[in-house]
Amino acid sequence: MDVNVVPHPEGCLVDLKAQPGSRKTEFRGLKGGALKVSVTEVAEKGKANKAILSFLRKAWGLKGSQMEIVSGQAASQKRLLIRNLSPEQLLQLLKDCGFKDE
């Protein structure tokens, strides 16, 4: 799987490509090592960021406090910190969501 997941002292970091204002909230695949996530919320006043975190929390069965956008809050390219989760555990969660090894 060609997703950019980096170990971090608190867990792991993953790159995201956000697509706000979409028709549907869903995973959209991978692009350049980043996990593409579309949300119906628009990119204003942090609405899309909150929607992304909520979607990922539910999809992966994690607590909201485990996830934080550490860079790219106002950009489509974001970096997400996931606490208490190893890169290997995140890759398994992605496989469980239907992402395949390439």
Protein Blocks (a to p, Z undefined) as FASTA:
>chain_A
ZZdcdddfklpaddddddehiabdcdebjeehiacdddfbdceehlmmmmmmmmmmmmno
pafklpccfehklbmbdcdddehiafklmmmmmmmnopacZZ
